[in-house]
Amino acid sequence: MRSIWRTLDRDLARDIALVCLADGLVGVSFGAITVSSGLPLWLPMLLSLVVFAGAAQFMFVGLVASGGNPIAAVVAGLLVNARHIPFGFAVGDVFGRGWGSRVLGTHLMIDETVAFALAQRDAQRRRAAYWACGIGLFACWNVGVVIGAFGGTVVTDTDAFGLDAAFPAVLLALVLPALRDRGTRRAVLAGVAIALATSPFLPAGVPVLLALAGVVAGLGGRAPDREQERAG
């Protein structure tokens, strides 16, 4: 473990620290929103330890708090985390060979840890960046969630502090970089249209699942896009 910290240079360590701080603040909002929504105090802490995936956690709590079916919320969270499958192939070399390190490394695999690892050219720096970021984020996120959860027992109206905007803000931040692709934009717009059209008639959580049909629109437009690129 010491070799990991020694491999980091000052700039990389600073960048990781800033990301950890930002995620810790988002963790505070997650804990506060969960508890102030009427859910039990232990729920955000358990989710953060066992799931450790901010977008999926916000998705689950948002759907359940709005009266959605818990099963639909779990399915939605799993679908959000489906992006971790290609992540595993991309950074599988940083986990090590032991089962313990592989299990722990997989648990720490989130967008930020993968991004920092892939940004490094050297294999040793990839491993150091991944583990330093993962351990730092896990600690900061869970500390933030604990603070926010206990704060949520005091703050009954998270809207007054703007904490209610954290959930859509996090999801929007995850989606924005992918919107550069034309097929992705088409899928997102189709999914939004489906969700808005079905929300007045279906229970909470179901429109989100139906919005996944927008992926078909994205896939359907890829072939024409590629033909245009070749022609150009």
Backbone torsions as a table, in degrees:
resi	resn	phi	psi	omega
1	MET	NA	-34.9	178.6
2	ARG	-62.2	-36.2	-179.7
3	SER	-63.2	-30.6	178.9
4	ILE	-65.1	-48.0	-178.0
5	TRP	-68.7	-32.7	179.3
6	ARG	-70.7	-25.9	-178.6
7	THR	-73.4	-26.2	-177.8
8	LEU	-72.5	134.4	172.1
9	ASP	-90.2	175.1	-173.5
10	ARG	-63.7	-41.8	-178.1
11	ASP	-65.8	-42.9	179.9
12	LEU	-66.9	-41.3	178.1
13	ALA	-63.2	-38.7	178.6
14	ARG	-64.9	-44.4	-179.9
15	ASP	-62.2	-42.5	179.0
16	ILE	-64.0	-41.1	-179.7
17	ALA	-63.3	-40.2	179.4
18	LEU	-65.5	-40.5	177.6
19	VAL	-65.1	-41.0	178.3
20	CYS	-62.2	-41.5	178.5
21	LEU	-63.2	-45.0	179.9
22	ALA	-62.5	-43.3	179.5
23	ASP	-67.3	-32.9	176.5
24	GLY	-62.5	-38.9	178.0
25	LEU	-67.4	-38.6	176.2
26	VAL	-65.5	-35.7	176.6
27	GLY	-62.3	-37.2	176.4
28	VAL	-60.8	-45.0	-179.8
29	SER	-65.7	-37.3	179.5
30	PHE	-63.9	-46.8	179.2
31	GLY	-62.0	-42.4	-178.8
32	ALA	-67.3	-42.8	-179.6
33	ILE	-64.5	-41.5	-177.9
34	THR	-62.0	-50.0	-176.2
35	VAL	-71.3	-42.0	-179.3
36	SER	-68.9	-15.5	176.8
37	SER	-82.1	-1.1	178.1
38	GLY	98.9	2.2	178.4
39	LEU	-84.1	156.1	-174.5
40	PRO	-64.6	154.5	-176.3
41	LEU	-61.8	-34.2	-175.3
42	TRP	-77.5	-18.1	-173.4
43	LEU	-62.5	-51.0	-179.0
44	PRO	-63.6	-32.8	179.3
45	MET	-68.7	-42.9	179.2
46	LEU	-65.2	-44.4	179.3
47	LEU	-60.5	-40.6	-177.2
48	SER	-68.5	-32.0	178.8
49	LEU	-79.1	-42.0	-172.8
50	VAL	-88.3	-41.7	-176.4
51	VAL	-91.6	-51.2	-178.8
52	PHE	47.5	59.9	176.4
53	ALA	-150.3	100.4	-170.7
54	GLY	-53.6	-48.5	-177.4
55	ALA	-62.1	-43.7	179.7
56	ALA	-66.0	-38.4	179.1
57	GLN	-65.5	-45.2	177.3
58	PHE	-62.1	-40.4	179.8
59	MET	-61.8	-47.7	-178.3
60	PHE	-61.7	-50.6	-177.8
61	VAL	-65.1	-41.0	-179.3
62	GLY	-61.6	-41.6	-179.3
63	LEU	-72.2	-42.8	-179.2
64	VAL	-67.5	-41.9	-179.2
65	ALA	-64.7	-28.7	179.5
66	SER	-87.1	6.3	177.2
67	GLY	96.0	10.9	-179.0
68	GLY	-74.9	163.6	178.5
69	ASN	-71.1	129.1	179.5
70	PRO	-57.5	-33.7	179.1
71	ILE	-65.8	-43.3	177.1
72	ALA	-62.9	-36.0	178.7
73	ALA	-66.2	-39.3	178.0
74	VAL	-65.6	-43.9	179.8
75	VAL	-62.1	-42.5	179.1
76	ALA	-62.3	-41.4	178.2
77	GLY	-64.4	-39.3	178.1
78	LEU	-65.1	-39.6	179.5
79	LEU	-67.3	-37.6	176.5
80	VAL	-62.4	-38.7	-178.3
81	ASN	-83.5	1.2	179.0
82	ALA	-62.8	-21.5	178.2
83	ARG	-66.4	-14.4	179.5
84	HIS	-71.6	-18.1	179.4
85	ILE	-63.2	-53.6	175.6
86	PRO	-67.1	-27.6	175.8
87	PHE	-57.8	-41.6	-177.9
88	GLY	-61.9	-38.0	177.8
89	PHE	-69.8	-31.9	-175.9
90	ALA	-75.0	-33.9	-174.7
91	VAL	-122.8	18.4	-177.4
92	GLY	-60.6	-22.1	-177.4
93	ASP	-74.7	-12.8	-176.9
94	VAL	-88.7	-9.5	-173.9
95	PHE	-75.6	-28.0	-173.2
96	GLY	94.8	-178.0	-176.0
97	ARG	-100.0	-23.1	-178.7
98	GLY	-73.1	150.6	-179.6
99	TRP	-64.8	-36.9	-179.2
100	GLY	-62.8	-46.9	-179.3
101	SER	-68.6	-32.8	178.7
102	ARG	-68.0	-42.6	179.0
103	VAL	-65.1	-46.5	179.7
104	LEU	-65.4	-42.6	179.4
105	GLY	-62.4	-38.8	177.9
106	THR	-65.7	-38.4	-180.0
107	HIS	-65.2	-32.0	-178.7
108	LEU	-87.3	3.3	-175.3
109	MET	-81.0	100.7	176.0
110	ILE	-131.5	179.9	-174.7
111	ASP	-56.1	-44.7	-174.5
112	GLU	-67.9	-43.3	-178.8
113	THR	-65.8	-39.2	178.7
114	VAL	-66.3	-41.8	-179.3
115	ALA	-62.3	-44.6	-179.8
116	PHE	-66.2	-38.9	-179.2
117	ALA	-66.5	-45.6	-177.2
118	LEU	-69.6	-19.7	179.9
119	ALA	-77.5	-10.9	-178.1
120	GLN	-95.8	138.0	-179.8
121	ARG	-84.3	-39.4	-177.1
122	ASP	-81.9	139.2	-177.9
123	ALA	-61.8	-39.5	-179.7
124	GLN	-66.9	-39.2	177.8
125	ARG	-70.2	-34.0	175.5
126	ARG	-59.2	-47.6	-179.2
127	ARG	-64.9	-43.5	-179.0
128	ALA	-64.5	-43.8	-179.5
129	ALA	-64.4	-41.3	-178.5
130	TYR	-62.9	-50.9	-175.7
131	TRP	-71.5	-38.2	178.8
132	ALA	-64.8	-44.0	179.0
133	CYS	-66.8	-43.5	-178.2
134	GLY	-63.4	-47.3	-179.6
135	ILE	-66.0	-42.8	179.2
136	GLY	-63.1	-43.8	179.9
137	LEU	-66.5	-41.0	-179.7
138	PHE	-61.0	-43.1	-179.7
139	ALA	-67.4	-48.7	-177.0
140	CYS	-66.2	-40.7	-179.4
141	TRP	-63.1	-47.7	-177.0
142	ASN	-69.1	-37.5	175.1
143	VAL	-63.0	-43.4	178.4
144	GLY	-62.2	-40.1	179.8
145	VAL	-64.4	-41.7	178.7
146	VAL	-62.0	-45.8	179.0
147	ILE	-61.9	-45.7	-179.2
148	GLY	-66.5	-36.9	-179.3
149	ALA	-64.5	-46.3	178.4
150	PHE	-69.4	-32.8	175.3
151	GLY	-67.6	-31.5	179.3
152	GLY	-66.7	-21.3	176.9
153	THR	-73.5	-18.3	179.6
154	VAL	-98.9	-42.1	-180.0
155	VAL	-87.8	108.4	-177.9
156	THR	-88.2	-21.8	-178.7
157	ASP	-118.3	93.6	179.7
158	THR	-70.8	-20.2	179.1
159	ASP	-61.8	-32.2	-177.8
160	ALA	-63.9	-27.1	-179.3
161	PHE	-102.6	1.3	-180.0
162	GLY	77.2	10.0	-178.2
163	LEU	-69.4	-21.9	179.3
164	ASP	-66.0	-19.0	-179.4
165	ALA	-83.3	-7.3	-176.1
166	ALA	-64.7	-41.7	-177.8
167	PHE	-61.0	-56.5	178.5
168	PRO	-65.0	-30.5	-179.7
169	ALA	-65.7	-41.7	179.7
170	VAL	-64.4	-45.7	-179.8
171	LEU	-64.9	-39.1	179.0
172	LEU	-64.5	-38.8	179.0
173	ALA	-63.7	-33.9	178.9
174	LEU	-73.5	-32.0	-174.4
175	VAL	-84.0	-36.8	-171.7
176	LEU	-51.9	-48.0	-178.7
177	PRO	-59.9	-30.4	-177.7
178	ALA	-78.9	-13.6	-176.3
179	LEU	-74.5	-2.8	175.7
180	ARG	-68.3	-26.1	179.7
181	ASP	-82.9	132.2	-176.5
182	ARG	-63.6	-40.5	179.2
183	GLY	-64.6	-37.6	178.3
184	THR	-66.6	-41.9	177.7
185	ARG	-60.1	-41.0	179.7
186	ARG	-63.5	-41.5	179.8
187	ALA	-66.2	-41.6	-179.7
188	VAL	-64.9	-45.5	-179.6
189	LEU	-63.1	-40.6	178.1
190	ALA	-65.4	-42.2	179.0
191	GLY	-63.8	-41.7	177.9
192	VAL	-62.4	-43.2	179.8
193	ALA	-62.0	-42.4	179.7
194	ILE	-65.3	-43.9	-178.8
195	ALA	-64.3	-42.8	180.0
196	LEU	-67.1	-36.4	-177.9
197	ALA	-72.4	-31.5	-175.3
198	THR	-97.6	-15.1	-177.0
199	SER	-57.9	-39.6	-179.2
200	PRO	-68.6	-15.7	-172.0
201	PHE	-113.4	-16.5	-174.3
202	LEU	-118.0	155.9	178.2
203	PRO	-62.1	154.8	179.8
204	ALA	-58.3	137.1	179.7
205	GLY	102.5	-36.7	-178.7
206	VAL	-69.0	-43.2	177.7
207	PRO	-58.4	-33.3	178.5
208	VAL	-63.5	-41.7	179.2
209	LEU	-68.1	-40.7	179.4
210	LEU	-65.7	-28.8	-179.3
211	ALA	-63.3	-18.4	178.2
212	LEU	-65.3	-16.3	176.0
213	ALA	-62.4	-18.6	177.0
214	GLY	-61.9	-21.7	178.1
215	VAL	-60.3	-34.0	179.5
216	VAL	-61.5	-40.6	178.8
217	ALA	-63.6	-38.1	178.8
218	GLY	-66.9	-42.6	179.8
219	LEU	-68.6	-35.8	-178.7
220	GLY	-66.6	-25.7	-178.2
221	GLY	-91.9	-5.0	-176.4
222	ARG	-71.3	-40.2	-178.3
223	ALA	-62.2	-49.0	177.2
224	PRO	-60.3	-38.4	179.9
225	ASP	-61.8	-42.4	-179.4
226	ARG	-66.7	-37.4	179.2
227	GLU	-64.8	-37.1	177.9
228	GLN	-66.7	-38.6	179.5
229	GLU	-64.7	-40.2	179.2
230	ARG	-67.4	-38.8	-179.7
231	ALA	-66.6	-34.3	179.9
232	GLY	-74.6	NA	NA
